[in-house]
Amino acid sequence: MFIFRNSFLLFVFLTIGINTLFAQKLTRGPYLQMGTTTSVVVRWRTDVATIGKVIYGSALNQKNRAVVDEVATTDHELKITGLEPNTVYYYGIGIIPNGTLLEGNDYYFKTAAKTGSKQKIRIWAMGDMGDGSPNQRAVRDAYMQSIRNDNRQTDVMLLLGDNAYAIGTDEEYQNNFFNIYQDYFLKNNVLWAVPGNHEYYSGSRTSRDIPYFKIFSLPQNA
């Protein structure tokens, strides 16, 4: 009986280990936050808690720098610093210890230009759009076609509020925002968001304990 019990425990430990190594699934993102001239935040979500990392570099085949989660988590939020202004960087997101999860030529970001510089910028601003409707997808597709036609980078994606209907729950953000935009836009354009009244329907209007504040990385001293 002693041998059987230990064998059973060994089986349990091996099963847990295998699941930890191979069962990770990307469920949200990656999406880019808090872009500055020298830094950016990369966020994503996995179905199980893992130690995540971001590898990055100035060329697609030269991602020779990395930042790593301090603890295992499902909601990964890693800040890259020490970057050059107005520069394109390529990145990949990975899981320790079993290697890279996602990377490719459409996984990139561009840092902001220096303050005072003069150049054209493009802002895609949307409000009241997160209802999961055919109209929402049609607007997305029309914008994607327009930027393909003139081959210009979008510098800022701005959400003006009421970003996920009806009450701004995490599930509604997943279904009516991330599932619609993440494979088309979020992986290579910095996203900024402000809340509307629908974001607060799931909690107090004076509380920060609502999904909006957990989903987005936001300036703290603005």
WORANOR-V258249 format. One line per field, one symbol per residue. burial: 1 if it has 24 or more other C-alpha atoms within 12 Angstrom, else 0. Layout:
burial: ???
This chain:
burial: 000000000000000000010001011111111111111111111100111111111100001001111000111111111010011111111111000111100011111100000000000101111111000100010010000000001111111011111111110111111111110111111111111111110100000001110011100000
